[in-house]
Amino acid sequence: MTRGEHAVVTGGAGFVGSHLVDRLLEDGFRVTSIDNYGSGRRENLEHLSDEAGFTELEHDIREPLPEFKNVDQIYHFASRASPADFKSHAIEIAQTNSQGTRNVYDLAIEHYAQLVIASTSEIYGDPEVHPQSEEYSGNVNVRGPRAPYDESKRFAEALAVAYAQRYEFDARILRIFNTYGPRMRNDDGRVIPNFLSQAIQGKDLTVYGDGTQTRSFCYVDDLVEGIRRIGGAESERVANTVFNIGHTHEITINTLAETVLDTVDTSSEIVHIDRPTEDPDYRQPNIDRIQSTLDWEPTVDLHTGLDRTISYFERELGAMTPDS
Ligand code: UDP
């Protein structure tokens, strides 16, 4: 295939980034992944080792970025995103989303490249408005346990606004709500990898607190479709616009745990343990904007998405029987 435009994906070896790399290659781009392999994994890109249009760079975006001959699109997905890392990697996360993001924006300016930025539902903090629409400015504790991630992602958005005021800058911002699927690490610490690993290994599922807190879980293929629609849309419609992206089906963590037990053949039970402080009570996106602008909505229901993810975790954990 003759490859056309050049797309750079920061965080290309990560869970979402690696699926996006696959999709961009399918869509005919030349693709460069930039990753420091902090949370991203080489295995996520191994299947592309013979792919002519693909380049894998080991680089930390906190350092000045490599020189490129041309860049048409940048997808900025580099950052640890698991609450389990927010304390242990607090400074790294804050720097990646501030100085690292600035380096990425400068690359976009240098090449007049179009940019898609991974922001997060975390910028809404522990929301007092439900569901959350893009106009809601959030409820984040600047000194809270999630602050290094939440505040640096908020800064990344603020910096995008500043760049758009000063430069010719076409950034499209995605506030990504809870997403799951194959290539999440089984030690990632987020709820779906935890519950699936626990269920597959016959360990009890650890529900934090009473389990009445809610989340809305989007399967990664739906997310990637939304990212590409945003990346492929004309500037006039989407430049410097913020979009929520995620599933609208909101469930309690108890319901998630029960669904996992119904889906995996396991002897595991549910146990309730201490809930982390400032764990948001509710989360559900209002996706009217992306629906009306790009006709995007999630298509994969939780059972289907969990089935696909379970197969991956079974392989990862070596739990399948040799002839299955
Ligand atoms: N959670 C849980 N058990 C786990 C991991 C997470 O009950 O083993 C809960 C957590 O308290 C939160 C929800 O699941 O309310 C989602 O957590 P996750 O870390 O996946 O993402 P968050 O939405 O908090 O960023």
Residues whose N, C-alpha, C, O or C-beta is under 5 A from the ligand:
A	BS01	UDP	P83 G189 R190 V191 I192 N194 T206 V207 Y208 Q213 I253 D279 P280
